[in-house]
Amino acid sequence: MRHFTRLLILPAIIAAMALTGCSSHKNSAKTKPDTSETVIETPVQINNVAESYLLSLRSTYAGWQYLSVPVEIEFTSPKNLKVSGRLYMERDKSIYLSMRVLGMEVATVYVTNDMIYATEKLHKYYVAESISDLLAGSDFTVGDLQNLLLGRAFIGGRGLMDQSMASDVKITTSDDGTDWWITPPETNGVKYEFDIAPNPQHVRTATFMHNDVLRVKCNYTQPTRTKGGMIANKLTFKIFTGGTRLQLNANLNLKDVKWGEKDINSWKMPKGYKQLSRKELLNMFTSF
């Protein structure tokens, strides 16, 4: 049953690890483009090519303030578990995820720019962690996490990528120019990169490395045009920590997405629950 608890609290850990590159030295997997490349980084190329690339990518997005969408989460490693639920987001302010099994709410995750909270109701556990402590000087925000969930390229602390940021990133293209990669500036030892696919243009993968070791890889498939712009219908998260690979698939039901859901839940301190420390939580994930 401890496996059940660990997996239900996992989204809170993803929220922190995806943006910090959780430190561990047991996994040495590395990632890089496996095709011949052209690097666009000279001023002339930036003006003529990189800006147009970022402009075309940004044009696939649309503004939104509130988003609510059903989600099915399937944990595939190191244990198997399926839960359903609903994801609520207020842009640049908060993320709330309610997870259910057989119609009963079993876990919640709430993320703001200040804190990450999670509750697991079966065993009455909760997690409350400071964002500033977890990020340890990095510039990432809850808005960046929202962009990560939606499959959108961003610069930590600065929001969605656009043509004005061309001089701040490195763009690498395949020889035919159809596939390309965006590498934003490194932040607090975390390097990250977005792999952009054509037709339709969308983020195919996002990778996060810490000390040149792969920590998080996000794959996006089934891109769909919505009122809020292009969104990936399916997300796969792979996280490497403490010698354990954690993987989950998240399927968004974009046919039932709502854009005006203002009544977003917030987090309240549960009564009679045990708080898990960061050390206890990490020990749980390294002892499968």
C-alpha positions in Angstrom: 0.0 0.0 0.0 3.0 2.3 0.5 3.5 2.1 -3.3 0.0 3.5 -3.7 0.8 6.5 -1.5 4.0 7.2 -3.3 2.4 7.2 -6.7 -0.5 9.4 -5.7 1.8 12.1 -4.3 4.1 11.8 -7.4 2.6 14.8 -9.3 3.8 17.1 -6.5 7.3 15.8 -6.9 7.1 16.2 -10.6 6.2 19.8 -10.1 9.4 20.4 -8.2 11.7 18.1 -10.0 10.7 19.1 -13.6 11.8 22.6 -12.9 14.8 22.0 -10.6 16.6 19.0 -11.9 16.5 17.2 -8.5 20.1 16.5 -7.6 21.3 12.9 -7.6 24.4 11.2 -9.0 23.3 7.7 -9.6 22.0 8.1 -13.2 24.3 9.2 -16.0 21.8 9.2 -18.9 22.5 12.1 -21.2 20.5 13.6 -24.1 21.4 15.5 -27.3 20.0 15.8 -30.8 20.9 12.8 -32.8 20.9 14.4 -36.2 23.3 16.7 -38.1 22.8 20.3 -37.0 23.1 24.0 -38.0 23.4 26.3 -35.0 21.8 29.7 -35.4 23.5 32.1 -33.0 25.2 34.9 -35.0 23.5 38.3 -35.0 22.6 38.2 -38.7 21.1 34.7 -38.4 19.2 35.7 -35.3 17.6 38.6 -37.0 16.7 36.8 -40.2 15.9 33.3 -38.9 15.6 32.8 -35.2 13.1 35.6 -34.7 10.9 34.1 -37.5 11.1 30.7 -35.9 10.0 31.9 -32.5 7.3 34.1 -34.0 5.9 31.1 -35.9 5.9 29.0 -32.7 4.3 31.8 -30.6 1.6 32.1 -33.2 0.3 28.6 -32.4 -0.7 29.8 -28.9 -3.6 31.8 -27.7 -4.3 33.7 -24.5 -6.2 32.2 -21.6 -6.9 33.0 -17.9 -8.7 29.9 -16.5 -8.4 26.4 -17.7 -10.2 23.2 -16.5 -9.7 19.8 -18.2 -10.4 16.2 -17.3 -7.2 14.1 -17.1 -6.4 10.4 -16.9 -3.0 9.6 -15.3 -1.4 6.2 -15.8 1.8 5.5 -13.7 3.9 2.9 -15.6 7.2 2.8 -13.7 8.2 1.6 -11.2 4.6 0.5 -10.4 1.4 0.5 -12.4 -1.6 2.6 -11.3 -4.4 4.5 -13.1 -6.3 7.4 -11.7 -8.6 10.0 -13.2 -9.3 13.5 -12.2 -9.5 17.1 -13.2 -6.8 19.7 -13.7 -7.6 23.4 -12.9 -5.2 26.3 -13.7 -5.3 30.0 -13.2 -2.7 31.5 -15.5 0.5 32.4 -13.7 -1.1 31.9 -10.3 -2.1 28.4 -9.4 -2.5 24.7 -10.4 -4.9 22.4 -8.7 -5.2 18.7 -9.5 -7.8 16.4 -8.1 -7.3 12.7 -8.5 -10.0 10.0 -8.1 -10.2 6.3 -8.0 -13.7 4.7 -8.6 -15.2 8.2 -8.3 -13.7 9.0 -4.9 -11.1 11.7 -4.5 -7.9 10.1 -3.2 -5.3 12.8 -3.7 -4.9 16.5 -4.5 -2.0 18.7 -5.6 -2.0 22.5 -5.3 0.9 24.6 -6.7 1.4 28.4 -6.4 4.4 30.6 -6.8 5.1 30.2 -3.1 4.2 26.7 -2.2 3.6 23.1 -3.4 1.0 21.2 -1.4 -0.2 17.6 -1.8 -2.6 15.4 0.2 -3.1 11.6 0.0 -6.4 10.8 1.6 -6.1 7.0 1.9 -3.3 7.1 4.5 -3.8 10.7 5.5 -0.5 12.1 4.4 0.3 15.6 3.2 3.2 17.5 1.8 3.9 21.2 2.1 7.1 22.6 0.6 8.3 26.1 -0.1 8.9 26.9 -3.8 11.8 29.1 -3.0 13.5 26.3 -1.0 12.9 23.8 -3.7 14.1 26.0 -6.6 17.2 27.2 -4.6 17.8 30.3 -6.7 16.3 29.2 -10.0 13.9 31.5 -11.9 11.1 29.0 -12.6 7.6 30.0 -11.7 4.2 28.3 -11.6 3.5 29.9 -15.0 6.5 27.9 -16.3 5.1 24.7 -14.9 1.8 25.5 -16.6 3.6 26.0 -19.9 5.4 22.7 -19.3 2.1 20.9 -18.8 0.7 22.4 -22.0 3.8 21.7 -24.0 4.9 25.2 -24.6 8.5 26.6 -24.9 9.4 29.1 -22.3 12.4 30.9 -20.6 12.4 30.4 -16.8 10.9 33.4 -15.0 10.2 35.2 -18.3 7.3 33.2 -19.7 6.3 32.0 -23.1 9.1 32.2 -25.8 8.6 34.8 -28.4 10.7 36.6 -31.1 12.0 39.2 -28.7 13.9 36.4 -26.9 15.8 35.3 -30.0 19.1 36.8 -28.9 18.8 35.0 -25.5 18.5 31.5 -26.8 20.4 29.1 -29.0 18.5 27.6 -31.9 19.8 24.4 -33.6 18.2 23.1 -36.7 18.3 19.9 -38.8 19.9 20.2 -42.2 16.5 20.6 -43.9 15.3 23.1 -41.3 12.2 21.2 -40.5 13.2 20.1 -37.0 14.8 22.5 -34.5 15.8 22.8 -30.9 15.6 25.8 -28.5 18.1 26.0 -25.7 17.4 28.8 -23.2 20.1 30.1 -20.8 21.2 27.8 -18.0 19.8 28.6 -14.6 21.3 27.5 -11.3 23.0 24.5 -12.9 19.9 23.4 -14.8 20.1 23.1 -18.6 16.9 22.6 -20.6 15.9 22.3 -24.2 12.8 22.1 -26.3 12.6 19.9 -29.5 10.2 21.5 -32.0 8.4 19.3 -34.5 6.8 20.6 -37.8 3.3 20.0 -39.3 1.7 21.0 -37.0 4.4 22.9 -35.3 4.6 22.0 -31.6 7.0 21.1 -28.8 7.8 17.4 -29.2 10.0 17.0 -26.1 11.4 19.1 -23.3 14.5 17.8 -21.4 16.0 19.1 -18.2 19.5 18.3 -17.1 21.4 19.0 -13.9 25.2 18.9 -13.9 25.0 17.4 -17.4 22.9 14.4 -16.2 19.4 13.9 -17.5 16.8 14.4 -14.8 13.5 14.9 -16.5 12.2 14.3 -20.0 8.7 15.3 -21.2 7.3 13.9 -24.4 4.2 15.5 -26.1 2.0 13.7 -28.7 -1.3 14.2 -30.4 -1.1 18.0 -30.6 -4.6 19.5 -30.8 -5.8 23.0 -31.7 -8.0 24.5 -29.0 -9.5 27.9 -28.1 -6.3 28.4 -26.1 -4.0 27.4 -29.0 -2.0 24.2 -29.6 -2.0 21.8 -26.7 -0.6 18.3 -26.5 -3.4 15.7 -25.8 -0.9 13.3 -24.3 2.1 13.9 -22.0 4.7 11.4 -20.9 6.9 12.3 -18.0 10.1 10.4 -17.3 12.0 11.3 -14.1 15.4 9.9 -13.0 16.2 10.2 -9.3 18.1 8.1 -6.8 18.5 5.2 -9.2 14.8 5.0 -9.8 13.0 5.9 -13.1 9.6 7.3 -12.5 7.2 7.5 -15.5 3.6 8.5 -16.1 1.3 9.2 -19.0 -1.2 12.0 -18.7 -4.1 12.1 -21.2 -6.0 15.3 -21.4 -9.6 15.2 -22.6 -9.5 18.3 -24.7 -13.0 17.7 -25.9 -14.2 18.7 -22.5 -11.8 21.6 -21.7 -13.3 24.7 -20.2 -11.8 28.1 -20.3 -13.9 30.1 -17.9 -13.7 28.0 -14.7 -13.1 30.7 -12.1 -14.1 28.6 -9.1 -10.6 27.0 -8.5 -10.1 25.2 -5.2 -7.3 26.2 -2.9 -5.5 24.1 -0.3 -6.4 23.9 3.4 -4.4 22.3 6.1 -6.0 18.8 6.6 -6.8 17.7 10.2 -5.4 14.5 11.5 -2.9 14.1 8.6 0.8 13.4 9.0 3.2 15.8 7.2 5.9 14.1 5.2 9.3 15.8 5.2 11.2 16.2 2.0 13.7 13.5 3.3 10.9 11.0 4.1 9.3 11.7 0.7 12.5 11.1 -1.3 13.3 8.0 0.8 9.9 6.6 -0.3 10.7 7.1 -3.9 14.1 5.5 -3.7 13.0 2.4 -1.9 10.6 0.8 -4.4 
